[in-house]
Amino acid sequence: MDLIELQNKLLEAQKKQVTTLELTSCNIWELPSQIGNITTLEELNLTGNRLKTLPPEIGKLQNLRRLNLSNNKLKTLPVEIKQLSKLKALDLSYNQIAMLPTEIGLLSNLELLDLSFNKLKILPPEFRELNNLEKLKLDFNKISQISELTALTKLHTLSVSGCFKVIPDELWNLASLVELILSSNRNLQIPDKISQLPNLKTLSISYNNYFKIPSSVLALKNLKALHLYNIKLSKIPKELFNLSELEVLELSYNNLKNLSPEIKQLEKLQSLALSSCQLNELPAEISELNDLKFLDLSYNNLTDLPLEFNLLTSLESLFLSGNPLPSSFAKLKNLVNLKILIYSRCGLESFPIEIINFKNLEILDLSANSLKEIPKEIQHLKNLQDLILTSNQISSLPQEFANLTNLKSLSLGLNPIKKLPKEISLALNLQYLDLEHWR
């Protein structure tokens, strides 16, 4: 967008007294001073441009509640930022900011601040004046001390991935923390002092070379969500199964190979992710997770599912892609609450008729199998919105396909389809159609 076009757009926005303005990925190098004339603005999105500075007139937008400046080239902020007294959310991620102005402390209504992926080494002392700050992201800066945060009594979410070589002691004084993200910090040691965070419910230490779960983490009995994605884990310690309050457990991209029957002890578990863990089999006891709604088992070495798998009737999302499971659908037939089923690259040679039992299904992915035809019974999936059949051997669709009246997205690429099936034209709500690379 050239300067004249941008100025005209700002003038039009001023005349219309808009409250929201989207100028994302418009190749804007400089923000004209006219931006300050749109005083009705409450939300301004400038993400994905080339801005190096902001005009002082930005301070005139005193009704602004949300400001997104991510993915630009900003090195600093104007002091006039202090005038945005109603600002609640400020996103400055993916810039080149090395120092924050002291005026940042005057944004007294700020609740969410994203400073990740900048060049910050310190926070100004005035940072402690952000009394209403609830969520702070500092990921991938080089901050070594965070004493300014100890005054933020409403801070409940802190993300400091890739920040520390050693965790500052001040972190353990943030008693209001509910969620703490410490991912991508290499071999960062987590001391027993983490138990001083009495309200901590969610912890992520993903992308670290721990090889085992730190004992200090296993002692956090009140955790509800634990993210251990890619920590080079080869075995789940039995102490983890004592975390009886867990509702979310993320263990993907570890080298587990087997899942202990003790998984049944996590009775409150609602979400379990075990993608790419080299699992060879599942214990029958997984069926005792009665509250489980989300299960990701994709890209393991599973050749079958336990018969008891059918008992997981609370499941709403199931991911099984990349496992050689061509004949395991009989173990799924009772999962009638499924809304999402991802069964790509599983070696299917025919459409599993059991799928017709999943009346609540909204997303179905059967791509990269060897399906030759789709049965007419698919018409019974009345809630289906997204159907992915890419990379099969399908040459036509049944006439009844037109009865999928809620279908919004259909992917049929890389199938031997010679012409567009006429039935597609009857799918009145279809918004996206992929027929790329017909064979």
N, C-alpha and C positions, 0 to 999 in steps of 0.2 A: 504494500500500500504506500503510494507516494505521499508527500507532505500535503499537497493540495487536497487530495482525496481524503486524507485523515482530517484535515481542518474542516472540510465540508461535513464530514460525519459527526464531528464534535459540535458543529453549529446546529445540525439537525437534532442531535440529542438534547442540546440546550433548549431549542424551541419546543420540543415535545415534552420537556421536563421529565426525562426518563429517570427511573430509580436504579436500573441495572444496565451496565454497558460491557459488552464482550468485545475485546480487541485482541483475541488470542492468535498467535502465529501469523501476524500481519507484516512481519519484516519491518517493524517500526524501530528506527534508530534513535529518534528524538521525539519526546512527547511535547506537543505544543503547549504554550502557556494557556491557551483557550480551555484546557481541561478544567481549569479553576472556575470557569463560568457555569459548569453543570452542577450547580449547588444542590440539586435534588438527588444526586447520586447517593445510593446506599450500598451498592455493590459494584466494584470495578475489577475486571479481570484482564490483565495485560501479560499473561503467561506466554512464554515461547517467542519473545521478540528479541531485539538487540540493544535494549536500553542500557546505557552506561551511567546515566544520571536521571534524576527526576527534577522537574521545574519547581521552583519555590511555590508556585500557584497550587500545587497539590494540597497545600495546607488549607485552601479555601473550601475543600470538600468536607465540611464539618458535619454532614449527615451520614458520612461513610461508615458502614458497619463492617464490610468485608473488602479486603484489598489483596489481590493475588498478583505478585510480581515475580513468580518463580520462572526459572529458565530464561534469565536475561544475563546481562553483563555488568550489573551494578557493583560498584566498589564501595559506595557509601550511600547514606540517606541524607536528605536535606534536613536542617534543623526544624523546618516548618512541619515536619512530621508530627511534632508535639501538638499541633492544632487539631489533629484528628481525634478529638476527645471521646467520640462515640464508637470508635473502632473496637470491634470484638474479635476479629480474625485477621491475621496478617501472615501472608505466606511469602517468604523471601528465599526459599530454597533454590539451590542450583544457581547461585550468583558468585560473585568474587569479593564478597564483603569481608574485610579484615578487621574492621572496627565499627562498633555501633555507636551512634551519637548518644551523649548523655541524656538527650531529650526523650529517648525511648521510654524512660521511666515515667513520663507524663501521660502515657497511654493507659490511664488508670482503669479503663473498662475492658482492656484486652483480656480475652479468655483463651485464645489459641494463637500460638506463635511458632512458625516453622522456619528455622534457621539452618536446616540441614544442608550439607554440601556447599559450604562456604569456606572462608579461610580464617575463621575466628580462632584466637588463642586465649582471649580473656573476655569476660563480660563486664560491662561498666558497673560501678557500685550502685548506680541509680536503678539497676535492674531489679533490685530488691523492693522497689516501690510499685511493682506490677502486682498489686494486691489481689486482683481478680483472676490472675492467670491460672488456668486449669490444666492446659495441655501444652507441653514444650518439646519441640524436636530440635536436637543439636547434632544429629548424626553426621559423622565424617567431617567434623571440625577437629582442631588440635587443642582442645580445651583441657587444661590440666588441673584447674581448681574451680569449684562451683559454690563457694561460700555464699555468693549472692542469692542462691536459691533457698537458703535456709529460712528466709523471711517470708517465703511464699506459702502461706498456710492453706491455700486452696488448690495447690498443685497436686493433681491426682494422676497425671500421665507424664512420664519422662522417657524420652527416647534418646539414647546416647550411643548408638551403634558406631563402632569404628572411631571412637573418641579417645579412649584411655589406654595407656600402657599399665597404669596402676589406678585402681578406683580410689578417688579422693574420699577421705573419711567423712567429709561433709554429706556425702550421699546418704549415709545411714542415719542422718538426722532429719531426713525429709519424711516425717511421720505420716503425712497426709497421702503419700503415694499409694495408689491402687494398682497401677500398671507401670512396670519397669522393663525397658527394652535395652539389653546389653549385648546385642548380637555383633558379630564381625569384629571382635576385639582380640583375636588370636588366642593366646593362652592366658587370658585374663583370669586371675585368681579371685574367687568370690568368697570372702571371709565369713565367718560365723555371724559377724555383725549384721548381716542381712536380716537376721531375725529381729532386729530392732525396728523393722518396718511393719508395724502391727496390722496395717490395713492392706498390705500387699495381697492382691488376688491374681494378678497376671504377671508372668515372668517369661521373658524370651532371652535365651543365651545361644541362639542358633548361630551357625557359621563360625564355630570356634573349634579348636583342636583339643578337645577335652579328653576324648577316648573313654571317659567315664563321667557320670553325672556327679558334680561336686557334692560332697556330703552336706555342705551348708544348704544346698537347694533341697535335698531330700528331707531336710528337717522342717521345711515350711508346710506345716500340716493344714494351713488354711487356704492354700492355693486352689484356685478354680480353673486356671488355664496355664499350661506349661508348654513352651515352644522349644523343642530340642532338635530342630531341623539341621541336619548335616554337622554333627559334632564328633564324627568318627566313632560313634558308639557301636560296639560289637555285641553287647549283652545288656539287657535291662536289669538293673539291680532289684532285688526283691523289695528293698525299702521304698521304691517308687510306688509299689502297689498298696502302700500304707497311706498314700495321699488321698484319703477317702473322699475329699471334697472336690476332686478334679472333675470338671465338666468338659474340658478341652485338652487333648494331648496330641502334640505334633512331634512325630518321630521320623518323618520322611528323610530319605537320603542318608541312612545309616546302614551299617553292615550287620543287621540283626540275624538274618537267616531263619530264626525261629521266634515265635511269640509264646511266652509262657502262659500256661493255663491260669496262672494267678491274675491275669488281666480281668477276670471276673470280679475281683475284689473292688474294682473301680466302678461301683454300682451307679454312680451319678453321671458317668461319662455320656456326653451327648455328641461329641465330635472326636474322631480318632483318625489320624493321618499316618499311613505306613507306606507311602509310595516309595518305590526304589530302595527297598530294604533287603533285597535278595531272599525274601521269604519263600520257603519251599512248601509250607503247609500252614494251616490255621488250626488252633486248638478248638475242639468242640465247645469249650467254655466261653468262647467269644459270644455265643448265642445268649448268654446270661446278662448281657449288657442291655437291659430292657429299655433304657432311655435313649439309646444310640440313634441319632438322626442323620449323622454324616459319617461316611466311612470311605476312605481313599486307600485302595489296595493296588493301585495301578503300578505297572512295570515291576513286578516281582516274578517269581518262578512258579507260581501256583498252577497246578494242573487239574486241581479239583477243589471243591468247597465241601466243608463238613455238612452232613445231612441236616444238622441242627441249625444251619445258617438260615433256614426258613423261619426260625423263631424270632428273627430280628424285625419284627413287624412295625417297629416305630421308624425304621429307616426311611428317610426322604431323599437322600442323595447318596448314590453308590457309584464309585469309580473303580473299574476293573480292567481298564485298558492295558495292553501289553502283557497279558498273561495268557498262556495257551489253555483256554477254557472253552473249547468248542462244544462241549456237551454238558454244561453245568447248570443250565437254566432251570432244570427241575428243582434245584436247590434254592431258587429265587421266587417260585410261583406264589408264595404267600406274602410277598412284600408289597402289599396292595397300596401302601401309602407313598410309594416312590414317586417323586416329582422329577428327579434327575437321574438318568442312567447312562453312564459312559462305558461302552463296551467295544471300544475300538481295538483293532489288532489282536483279536482273541481267537482267530482261526475258525470263525463261523462259516459254514458252507450253506446253511439254509436259515431262513428267518425263524427265530424261536417263537413258536406260537404262544408260549407262556407270557410273552410281553403284553398280549391282549388283556391280561388280568390287571394290568397297571393303569386303571382308569384315571388316576390323578397325574399321570405322566405329562410333563410340560417340555422336557428336553430329552431327546433320545439320540445318542451318537453310536452308530454301528459302522463307522467308516473303517476302511482298510481291512475288510474281511473278504470273503469270497461269495457273497450273496448274489444269487442269479435272479431272484424275483421277490417281490413284496406281495404278501397275500392280501386278499380283499378285506380280511378281518381287521386290518389296520385302521379302518374307518371308525372302529369303536373307541379309539384313543381321542375322545372329543376335546380333551384339554391340551393336546399336543400343540406347542407353539414353535419349537425348533427341532427340525429333523435333519440329521447329518448322515448321508449315505455315500459320501465321497469314497472313491477308490474301491469299488466292488465290481461286479460283473452284471449289473442290472441293465437291461435293454428297454424295459417299458414299465409303466405303472398301471395298477388296476384302475378300472373306471371308478370304483368306490373311493378312490383317493380324494375325489372332489368333496367328500363329506367331512374332511378335516377342516372345518370352518374356522377354527382358531389358529391355524398354521400361519406363522408370520415369516419364518425363515426356512428355506429348503436348499440343501447342498447336495448336488448330484454330479459334481465334477468327477472326471476320470472314471466314467462308466461308458459302456459301448452303446450309448444312446445316439440314434441317427437323426432324430428330429425331436423338437420340443413336444412332449406329451400333451395332448389337448386337455387332459384332465387338470393340468396346472392352471389353465385359464379360468377354471371354475373355483379356484381357491381365492375367494374374494379378499381375504385379509392378508394375503402374501405381500410382504414388503421387501424381502431379499431372496434372490434366486441365484444360485451358483451352478453354472453348467460349463465351467471352464475346462478346457482340454478334453472335450468329447473324444472318445476313441472310435 
